[in-house]
């Protein structure tokens, strides 16, 4: 898979809220960082963090507005829409994915926290 295909497959897995499929795209020592929240590293920690997020989700959709690839790095500008704990949330997000082969080595998300 190309870096772009891996990232698109990752978002498709999020759309299905399938933790095993989501994790299948991460390297064993991969990192996931929600910049305004926190960073986690390693398969077990990333899985635990993502499980916490999707536990409250009824749905998730990432509308990719822009996507750029430079070697093994994929940049996305997106609108993420989710039903979280029974309420709709819409967040504009910039994401940076660093890939090692066909696995996500690092994924950083930059966004403002939604206001109630």
Secondary structure, 3 states (H helix, E strand, C coil): CCHHHHHHHHHHHHHCCCHHHHHCCEEEEEEEEECCCEEEECHHHHHHHHHHHHHCEEEEEEEEEEEEEECCEEEEEEEEEEEECCEEEEEEEEEEEEEECCEEEEEEEECCCCCC
